[in-house]
Amino acid sequence: MSSTTTSRPPTVSTTSKGDDAESGAVTAEVETRARLAPHQQAEDFICGGVASFVNVCATFPLNKVMFRQQVHGFRFFNALRQLRKEGLANLYRGLLPPLLQRTASVSLMFGTYHKYRDSMLRLSPNSPYAVVHTLAALGAGTTEAILAPLERVQVVLQVKDFHERYQNTFHAFRDIAGRGGVRELYRGTSAIVVRNGLSNVLFFGLRQPLMDALPHPSSELGKTFNAFVSGAGLGAFLSSVFFALNVVKTRMQTVVEGPHVGMLRTARTIFDERGRRWRKLYRGIHINYTRSFISWGIINAVYEFMKNNIDWS
């Protein structure tokens, strides 16, 4: 077995209850992690980043179909037909920003959550674990938001109207920043912070309990399969819960220049444009569910496999 057996995070409980034995185990776990070498303490960042890199390369085409449905309200086959007309050369257009953004974002998500959680428990070991978990998850989500410019450029590059305007990722960055500065690059960040923070609280609160609830595997393949199933189900559920917020975020980020419109006003505009029918606001949710099921299954499986099978000593 690798040395990660002693460095794995404890099972997360979102309740404020918990016996003394569990609290003692958490404190001991935090102290063990604090004694690890810097490269060992970085394992959560590394595992999260690699897992996300693999995922983005595999699921980008699905994400692009969903994006067209979110922005234009297309039905699935209409969005697919539009992408086919644009050709294979444009299918992976805009890959670099999500590859950079998602790799860095998931790395920060896993890494900063454990860093913040461990730091708070070292400073205040008697704090209710539910409070520590919630603050750490919200803090991780907020930290991820520093990468909003990458998400912003990804959105712009996928909008058909900007195909001729922007040659590539770096061209889009220069143009957007030149027109509105840093503020323009961070358009839509309020929605990102809300989405990331709340989804992190639920993800880290439910991830380990879901894996523990599955039949105990007798092989490494079984462990990887359990990690895929639990991550896939949780990711699909959370992406569906926050789907409408993601639609709002995407619309906010498709605007280049112009006034900065808040989340609520953007949501009302989209709702009115789609005939004030909630069903139309959720167009694309089925492919979003499928994409997230695959994405978070891959991320959780690769993350757990690396944590369990790489010697970080």
Secondary structure by P-SEA (a helix, b strand, c coil): cccccccccccccccccccaaaaaaaaaaaaaaaaccccccaaaaaaaaaaaaaaaaacaaaaaaaaaaaaccccaaaaaaaaaaacccccccaaaaaaaaaaaaaaaaaaaaaaaaaaaaaacccccaaaaaaaaaaaaaaaaccaaaaaaaaaaaaccccccccccaaaaaaaaaaaccccccccaaaaaaaaaaaaaaaaaacaaaaaaaccccccaaaaaaaaaaaaaaaaaaaaaaaaaaaaaaaaaacccccccccaaaaaaaaaaaacccccccccaaaaaaaaaaaaaaaaaaaaaaaacccccc
